[in-house]
Amino acid sequence: MSAIAFDTHEMVKELKAAGFSDDQAEAVTRVVRRSHAADVADIATKAELKAELAETKAEIIKWMFGTIGFQTLIILGAVIALARLLQP
């Protein structure tokens, strides 16, 4: 996952042009940059969770069909054995 570029120098310049002091502009920029980094990390975490859920879903489906197939074979075997026992 690629991070979106965030130009902190440009933001400081814009805040100073709007009347912020150097310290205020830098503080606001730091807070916004941290928030941006947290958002990017959150998006990456959500993408990882979605991938893990998809993998788990595939495993569950695979086991479910395997179990259904096995049960079908057992039932067919039982029906055939019962039919042979009931033949005169």
Buried (B, 14 or more C-beta within 10 A) or exposed (E): EEEEEEEBEEBBEEBBEEEBEEEEBBEBBEEBEEEBEEEBEEEEEEEEEEEEEEEEEEEEEEEEEEEEEEEEEEEEEEEEEEEEEEEE
